[in-house]
């Protein structure tokens, strides 16, 4: 089978999001496809290709095609004409991994990561800067994603929750959408070495036991709960917040100034692994998640999880965490006290988390994608009715 994949996010100098998705999925696909399938990767020349320094480093069953990039108009050109360029390679399957793309009828697989571009345009632009460039880009992505979703033969998304939202906002047949969960990034793993952990503690100035939390994910409820903990408990522990940006809600800085919290920006992946591995709990009271990769990272590193019941979080956590309403600070206090006072419960959650995290691997995700490709390639247009199931 000859499989073409739009991987332009790997040549645009980006970090996070779809770039991270492709940096994990594509190597797994290369490994799982072996010599049974030939992969054609379509990037462009805007920035160096992320996965390899040059085409020669790719195995024989992988071909890299670099499309010319001369200006922002090149992206628009490739959005429209990429399918034509791909057809020259006589593909069996055309996979567009970045929420939109137009391949030939009967052979197009589209990954849509969430419902954002499918929502009514008024909801999409709400809360964003109203600069003309921003409005134009959001309008373009809205229109092109809706058109691509209607035309695609199969849509793959990241959770059952995302599937429901995409089905609703896109007015799509749910039988056309299948779920393949993400895997845990390879650069986040549990650290057992006590000396290595002690060095991280010393370097970061962490002298107390701590809970770990993302600073962008509803920190207010965490701080509200912390205020009502018994003073003896609160004074002997701390909150460690982390984020990719210093621009967080004021409540994070208020907790730091009160002496209850530390806040680290752009933590390295190795330090993040150490923080997960040392935390008494990873608290994730997010308002909305299409998947929730930090939950998988935390479970893989052995951090007991307390999380909200919003979005895809219960789907990802399963029975391996304590679930609460996103705004219920009283329930959060109850859960924190249980974990602080009962080390055996922390250990039970830790072991359940390890087991749960094993379900989320990029090998498993790659197998799910290959199954989807085979399904599309082996059915006629008239017969094609997706019957694939979730990766869990």
C-alpha positions in Angstrom: 0.0 0.0 0.0 1.2 3.5 -0.9 0.3 6.0 1.8 0.8 9.8 1.4 0.8 12.0 4.6 0.7 15.8 4.7 3.4 16.5 7.3 3.9 20.2 6.6 3.7 21.0 10.4 7.1 19.3 10.6 8.7 21.9 8.4 7.1 25.1 9.7 9.4 25.6 12.8 6.5 25.0 15.2 6.3 23.4 18.6 3.5 21.7 20.4 0.1 20.8 19.0 0.0 19.1 15.6 3.8 19.3 15.3 4.2 17.2 18.5 1.5 14.8 17.3 3.3 14.2 14.0 6.8 14.0 15.6 5.5 11.0 17.6 3.1 9.4 15.1 5.2 9.5 12.0 8.2 7.6 13.5 5.8 5.0 14.9 4.2 4.6 11.4 7.6 4.2 9.8 8.4 1.5 12.3 5.0 -0.3 12.1 4.8 -0.2 8.3 8.2 -1.9 7.8 8.5 -3.0 4.2 4.8 -3.8 3.8 3.8 -0.2 2.9 5.5 2.7 1.3 5.1 6.1 3.1 5.3 9.4 1.2 5.8 12.4 3.4 4.9 15.8 2.0 6.6 18.7 3.8 7.8 22.1 2.4 10.9 24.2 2.5 9.7 26.9 4.9 12.0 25.4 7.7 14.2 22.3 7.9 12.3 19.1 8.2 11.9 18.2 11.9 12.4 14.4 11.8 15.7 14.1 10.0 18.5 16.3 8.7 18.1 15.0 5.2 16.2 12.6 3.1 19.0 10.0 3.1 18.4 9.4 6.9 14.9 7.9 6.1 14.5 4.2 5.6 14.0 2.8 2.1 10.2 2.5 2.5 9.8 6.2 3.2 10.0 9.0 0.6 10.2 12.7 1.6 8.8 15.2 -0.9 9.7 18.8 -0.2 7.3 21.3 -1.8 8.6 24.8 -2.5 7.9 27.6 0.0 8.6 31.1 -1.1 6.0 33.2 0.8 2.8 32.8 2.9 1.0 32.3 -0.4 2.9 29.1 -0.8 0.9 27.6 2.1 -2.4 28.6 0.4 -1.1 27.1 -2.9 -0.2 23.8 -1.2 -3.6 23.7 0.6 -5.3 23.8 -2.8 -2.9 21.8 -5.0 -1.2 19.3 -2.6 -3.6 16.6 -3.7 -2.5 17.0 -7.3 1.1 16.8 -6.3 0.4 13.6 -4.3 -1.4 12.0 -7.1 1.8 11.8 -9.1 3.0 9.2 -6.6 0.0 6.9 -7.5 -1.1 6.6 -3.8 -3.7 4.3 -2.3 -4.5 6.6 0.6 -4.2 10.3 1.2 -3.9 11.4 4.8 -4.2 15.0 5.9 -3.1 15.2 9.5 -3.7 18.9 10.3 -7.5 19.3 10.5 -8.1 19.9 6.7 -7.0 18.7 3.3 -8.6 17.6 0.0 -7.6 14.2 -1.5 -9.4 12.3 -4.3 -12.8 10.8 -3.5 -12.6 7.3 -2.0 -9.1 7.6 -0.6 -8.9 10.5 1.8 -8.3 10.2 5.6 -8.5 13.4 7.6 -7.3 13.9 11.2 -9.4 16.5 13.1 -8.1 17.1 16.5 -11.0 19.0 18.0 -14.2 20.9 17.0 -12.8 24.4 17.1 -12.7 25.1 13.4 -16.1 23.5 12.9 -17.9 25.7 15.5 -20.0 28.7 14.4 -17.6 31.4 13.3 -19.0 33.8 16.0 -18.0 31.4 18.7 -14.6 30.8 17.2 -13.6 34.5 17.2 -15.1 35.2 20.6 -12.4 36.1 23.1 -9.6 36.4 20.5 -7.9 39.6 19.4 -10.0 41.2 16.7 -7.2 42.1 14.4 -8.2 41.8 10.7 -5.4 39.2 10.1 -6.7 37.0 12.9 -10.3 37.2 11.7 -9.3 36.4 8.1 -7.2 33.3 9.2 -10.0 32.0 11.5 -12.5 32.4 8.8 -10.3 30.6 6.3 -9.7 27.7 8.7 -13.4 27.5 9.5 -14.5 27.3 5.9 -11.8 25.0 4.7 -12.1 22.6 7.6 -15.9 22.3 7.2 -15.5 21.6 3.5 -12.7 19.1 4.1 -14.7 17.3 6.8 -17.7 16.9 4.4 -15.5 15.5 1.6 -13.3 13.2 3.6 -14.0 9.5 3.4 -12.8 8.8 6.9 -12.1 11.2 9.8 -9.9 10.2 12.7 -10.0 12.0 16.0 -8.3 11.7 19.4 -11.2 10.8 21.8 -14.8 9.8 22.0 -15.5 13.2 23.4 -13.9 14.9 20.4 -15.9 12.6 18.1 -19.2 13.7 19.7 -18.2 17.4 19.4 -17.0 17.1 15.8 -20.2 15.1 14.9 -22.3 17.8 16.4 -20.6 20.9 15.0 -19.8 19.4 11.6 -23.3 17.8 11.2 -21.5 14.6 10.2 -22.4 11.0 10.2 -20.7 9.5 13.4 -20.1 6.3 11.4 -17.6 8.3 9.4 -15.5 9.2 12.4 -13.2 6.8 14.3 -11.1 7.3 17.4 -7.4 6.6 17.7 -5.9 7.9 21.0 -2.6 9.6 21.3 0.4 7.9 22.9 2.6 9.1 25.7 5.6 11.1 24.5 8.8 9.1 24.6 10.7 11.9 26.3 8.5 11.8 29.4 9.2 8.7 31.6 9.3 7.8 35.3 12.6 8.5 37.1 13.5 6.1 39.9 17.0 7.3 40.6 16.8 9.0 44.0 20.1 10.9 43.4 18.9 12.3 40.1 15.6 13.3 41.7 17.5 14.9 44.7 19.5 17.0 42.2 16.4 18.3 40.6 14.9 19.1 43.9 18.0 21.0 45.0 18.4 22.9 41.6 14.7 24.0 41.6 14.7 24.8 45.3 12.0 22.3 46.3 12.4 21.7 50.0 8.8 20.4 50.7 6.6 17.6 49.4 4.4 19.1 46.6 1.5 18.7 44.3 2.0 19.4 40.6 -0.4 21.4 38.4 -0.4 23.1 35.0 -0.7 26.9 35.6 -3.2 27.3 32.7 -5.6 24.6 33.8 -8.0 26.3 36.2 -5.5 27.2 38.9 -8.1 29.2 40.8 -9.8 26.1 42.2 -6.5 24.7 43.4 -5.6 27.9 45.3 -9.1 28.1 46.8 -8.7 24.5 48.0 -5.2 25.2 49.4 -6.5 28.2 51.4 -8.9 25.9 53.3 -6.5 23.1 54.1 -5.5 22.8 57.8 -2.6 25.2 58.4 -0.3 22.3 59.5 -0.9 20.5 56.2 -0.6 23.6 54.1 2.6 24.8 55.7 4.4 21.6 55.2 3.6 21.2 51.5 3.5 23.4 48.4 2.0 23.7 45.0 4.3 23.5 42.0 2.8 25.2 38.9 4.4 24.9 35.5 3.6 26.3 32.0 5.0 27.2 28.6 4.3 30.9 29.1 4.7 33.4 32.0 1.3 34.9 31.0 -1.0 33.1 33.6 -3.9 34.1 35.8 -3.0 36.4 38.7 -4.0 33.7 41.2 -0.9 31.8 40.4 1.4 34.7 41.3 -0.8 35.4 44.4 -0.1 31.8 45.6 3.6 32.2 45.0 3.7 35.5 46.9 1.8 33.9 49.8 4.5 31.3 50.0 2.2 28.4 49.0 3.5 27.8 45.5 6.4 27.8 43.1 6.0 28.6 39.4 8.3 27.4 36.7 8.1 28.5 33.0 9.3 26.3 30.1 10.4 23.3 32.2 12.6 20.9 30.3 11.1 17.5 29.5 13.6 15.8 31.8 12.8 18.1 34.7 9.0 17.6 34.0 9.6 13.8 34.2 11.3 14.3 37.6 8.5 16.6 38.9 5.8 14.0 37.9 7.9 11.3 39.5 8.2 13.2 42.8 4.7 14.7 43.1 2.3 13.6 45.8 -0.4 14.3 43.2 -0.9 15.8 39.8 -4.0 18.0 40.0 -5.7 18.7 36.6 -9.1 20.5 37.1 -9.3 21.6 33.5 -12.4 23.2 32.2 -12.2 21.4 28.8 -9.9 18.8 27.2 -10.2 17.1 23.8 -7.7 14.5 25.2 -5.4 15.7 28.0 -1.9 14.5 27.3 -0.5 15.7 30.7 -2.7 13.1 32.3 -1.0 10.3 30.4 2.4 11.8 31.2 1.6 12.0 34.9 0.3 8.4 35.0 3.3 7.1 33.1 5.6 8.8 35.6 3.7 7.6 38.7 2.0 10.8 39.8 -1.4 10.0 41.5 -4.0 11.9 39.5 -6.9 14.2 40.6 -8.8 15.6 37.6 -12.0 17.2 36.6 -14.9 15.4 34.9 -14.9 17.7 31.9 -14.3 16.8 28.2 -12.3 13.7 27.5 -10.7 13.6 30.9 -12.7 10.7 32.4 -12.2 8.8 29.2 -8.4 9.1 29.5 -8.1 8.6 33.3 -10.5 5.7 33.6 -10.3 4.2 37.1 -6.8 5.4 37.6 -7.6 8.8 39.2 -9.9 10.7 41.5 -12.5 12.7 39.5 -14.2 15.9 40.6 -16.2 18.8 39.2 -13.8 21.4 37.8 -15.0 24.1 40.3 -15.5 21.9 43.4 -12.7 23.1 45.8 -14.3 21.3 48.7 -14.1 17.9 46.9 -10.5 18.8 46.0 -9.6 19.4 49.6 -11.2 16.0 50.5 -9.1 14.3 47.8 -5.9 16.0 48.8 -6.3 15.1 52.4 -6.9 11.5 51.5 -3.7 11.3 49.5 -1.7 13.3 52.1 -2.9 11.1 55.0 -3.0 7.7 53.3 0.2 6.8 51.4 -1.3 3.4 50.6 -4.0 5.2 48.5 -1.3 7.2 46.7 0.4 3.9 45.9 -2.8 2.3 44.7 -3.4 5.3 42.3 0.2 5.2 41.2 0.0 1.5 40.2 -3.4 2.0 38.5 -1.9 4.9 36.6 1.0 2.9 35.4 -1.4 0.2 34.0 -3.6 2.8 32.4 -0.7 4.7 30.8 0.3 1.5 29.0 -2.8 1.7 26.9 -1.6 5.0 25.4 1.4 4.2 23.1 2.4 5.6 19.7 2.8 2.1 18.5 -0.8 1.4 19.3 -1.8 4.7 17.6 0.2 3.8 14.5 -1.6 0.5 14.3 -4.9 2.3 14.5 -3.9 4.6 11.7 -2.7 1.7 9.5 -6.0 -0.1 10.2 -7.8 3.0 9.0 -5.6 3.2 5.8 -6.2 -0.4 5.0 -9.9 0.0 5.5 -10.1 2.9 3.0 -7.8 1.2 0.5 -9.6 -2.1 0.5 -13.2 -0.9 0.1 -15.0 0.5 -2.9 -16.7 3.9 -2.5 -20.1 2.3 -2.6 -19.3 -0.2 0.1 -17.3 2.1 2.3 -19.0 2.4 5.7 -16.5 2.8 8.6 -16.9 0.3 11.3 -13.7 0.8 13.2 -13.7 1.1 17.0 -11.9 3.1 19.6 -8.2 2.3 20.2 -9.0 1.4 23.8 
